[in-house]
Amino acid sequence: MLLGLTEPTSGEARVLGFDPMREPLKVKARVGYLPDQVGFYGELSAWENLRYTTRLLGLPDREAEERIEEVLKRMGLWEVKDRKVAAFSRGMRQRLGLAEVLLKKPKVAILDEPTLGLDPEAAREFLELIKGLKAEGITVLLSSHLLHQVQEVCDRVGLFHKGRLALEGTVAELAHRVLGGSTRSSWRAPPAWRGPSRPWRA
């Protein structure tokens, strides 16, 4: 809905001041999206996949090549830029997905379960990359059910229950409201809203 890919049943939203339903192209030009399942052409190399993306973005050849080199190096994928993506591990695919997000130099990055399926070390490294986006002033909207990771990287958190926002605030505020001031990594939801939670940061 925030990207204008599907219509809301009711209500409205603004992303960077734009209405996703009426101005989807303006939103997409400024927002990067990393889905929970990253899709790339497996028979193409990392470089070729990103080059295809830059053509869709309409970037001039020289600028495209400079940006691709920049993001691949930043994601630690420069040495494997010519390797077919079919041979990439999930962690490498996630890095390539984040590299693709950074190609457009977004002001907002929407990341859906970015560490799902990663081993602890790969997840830790990916969280550090997310912190790097935050340090650059990029707003990161992170969806995850792994609350200990959310605590580590998020400034503000929202907990959803049955499609509705049940609680919202800083980690410290929610810890005080839910746990009486404790900031343990494992949160236990009150019975009134216990269930699958979808934390986010804005």
C-alpha positions in Angstrom: 0.0 0.0 0.0 2.8 2.4 0.8 4.4 1.8 -2.6 1.0 2.1 -4.4 1.1 -1.6 -5.4 -2.2 -2.4 -3.8 -5.2 -0.3 -2.8 -6.2 0.2 0.9 -9.7 -0.8 1.9 -10.0 2.5 3.7 -7.9 5.4 5.0 -5.0 7.1 3.4 -1.2 7.5 3.8 1.5 9.9 2.8 5.0 8.9 2.0 7.5 11.8 1.9 4.4 14.0 1.3 3.1 12.0 -1.7 0.0 9.9 -2.0 1.0 6.4 -3.1 -2.4 5.8 -4.8 -2.3 9.0 -6.8 1.5 9.5 -7.2 3.0 6.0 -7.1 5.9 6.8 -9.5 7.0 9.7 -7.3 6.9 7.4 -4.3 8.8 4.5 -6.0 11.5 6.9 -7.2 12.3 7.8 -3.6 11.6 4.6 -1.8 13.6 1.3 -1.9 11.9 -2.0 -1.1 13.5 -5.3 0.0 10.9 -8.1 0.2 11.2 -11.1 2.4 11.9 -13.2 -0.7 14.4 -11.4 -2.9 14.0 -12.2 -6.6 16.9 -12.1 -9.0 17.7 -13.8 -12.3 19.8 -16.7 -11.2 21.5 -17.2 -14.6 22.8 -13.6 -14.5 25.7 -12.4 -12.4 25.3 -9.9 -9.5 26.7 -7.2 -11.8 24.3 -8.1 -14.6 21.3 -8.1 -12.3 22.1 -4.7 -11.0 22.8 -3.4 -14.5 19.4 -4.5 -15.5 17.9 -2.5 -12.6 19.8 0.6 -13.5 18.4 0.4 -17.0 14.9 0.2 -15.5 15.8 3.3 -13.4 16.9 5.1 -16.6 20.4 5.9 -15.3 23.1 6.9 -17.8 25.7 4.2 -18.4 28.6 5.8 -16.7 26.6 6.8 -13.6 25.0 3.3 -13.5 28.4 1.6 -13.5 29.7 3.9 -10.8 26.7 3.3 -8.6 26.9 -0.5 -9.1 30.5 -0.6 -8.1 29.8 1.6 -5.1 27.0 -0.6 -3.7 28.7 -3.9 -4.5 31.8 -2.8 -2.6 29.7 -1.5 0.3 27.8 -4.8 0.6 31.0 -6.8 0.4 30.1 -8.4 -2.9 32.6 -6.8 -5.3 34.8 -9.9 -5.4 31.9 -12.0 -6.5 30.3 -9.5 -8.9 30.7 -11.9 -11.9 29.4 -15.0 -10.1 25.9 -16.2 -11.1 23.3 -15.3 -8.5 22.0 -18.9 -8.5 25.2 -19.8 -6.6 24.6 -17.2 -3.9 23.7 -18.1 -0.4 20.6 -16.5 1.1 22.8 -14.0 3.0 24.5 -13.0 -0.2 21.2 -12.6 -1.9 20.0 -10.4 0.9 23.1 -8.2 0.5 22.5 -8.0 -3.2 18.9 -7.0 -2.5 20.1 -4.2 -0.2 22.6 -3.2 -2.9 19.7 -2.9 -5.4 17.8 -0.8 -2.9 20.7 1.6 -2.6 21.1 2.0 -6.4 18.3 4.6 -6.4 19.7 6.5 -3.4 16.4 6.2 -1.5 15.2 8.5 1.2 13.1 5.6 2.7 14.0 1.9 2.7 11.3 -0.6 3.4 12.7 -3.9 4.6 10.5 -7.0 5.1 12.0 -9.6 7.4 15.5 -8.9 6.1 17.3 -11.4 8.4 14.8 -14.3 8.0 16.7 -17.5 7.3 20.1 -16.0 8.0 22.5 -17.7 10.5 23.3 -15.6 13.6 26.6 -14.2 12.2 25.1 -13.2 8.8 22.1 -11.7 10.6 24.4 -9.6 12.9 26.4 -8.4 9.8 23.1 -7.5 8.0 21.9 -5.5 11.0 25.1 -3.5 10.9 24.4 -2.7 7.3 21.0 -1.5 8.4 22.5 0.7 11.0 24.7 2.2 8.3 21.6 3.3 6.4 20.3 4.9 9.5 23.5 6.8 10.1 23.2 8.2 6.6 19.8 9.7 7.3 17.8 7.1 5.4 14.5 6.3 7.1 14.2 2.5 7.5 10.8 0.9 7.9 11.6 -2.6 9.2 9.1 -5.4 9.5 10.2 -8.3 11.7 9.0 -10.8 14.4 12.5 -11.0 15.9 12.1 -8.5 18.7 15.7 -8.8 20.0 16.9 -7.6 16.6 14.3 -4.8 16.5 15.5 -3.6 19.9 19.0 -3.5 18.6 18.4 -1.2 15.5 15.1 0.6 16.0 14.4 4.1 17.4 10.6 3.6 17.4 8.6 0.4 17.4 5.0 -0.5 16.7 3.5 -3.8 17.7 0.6 -5.0 15.6 -2.1 -7.5 16.7 -4.7 -8.8 14.2 -3.9 -6.0 11.7 -4.1 -3.2 14.2 -1.4 -1.1 15.9 -1.6 -2.2 19.6 1.4 -0.3 21.0 3.8 2.3 19.6 6.8 4.2 21.0 10.5 4.0 21.7 12.0 0.7 22.9 12.4 2.2 26.4 8.8 3.5 26.5 7.4 0.1 25.4 9.6 -1.7 27.9 8.3 0.5 30.7 4.7 0.0 29.6 4.9 -3.7 29.0 7.6 -4.9 31.4 7.7 -2.1 34.0 11.0 -0.7 32.9 12.9 -3.9 31.9 14.6 -4.0 28.6 15.0 -7.7 28.2 15.4 -9.1 24.7 12.5 -11.5 25.1 9.2 -9.6 25.4 6.0 -11.3 26.7 2.8 -9.8 25.3 -0.1 -9.1 27.6 -3.1 -11.5 26.9 -5.1 -8.6 25.5 -2.9 -8.4 22.4 -0.8 -11.5 22.4 -0.2 -12.9 19.0 2.0 -12.5 15.9 3.6 -9.1 16.1 5.0 -6.9 13.3 7.4 -4.3 14.7 8.5 -1.4 12.6 10.6 1.7 12.7 10.0 5.1 11.0 
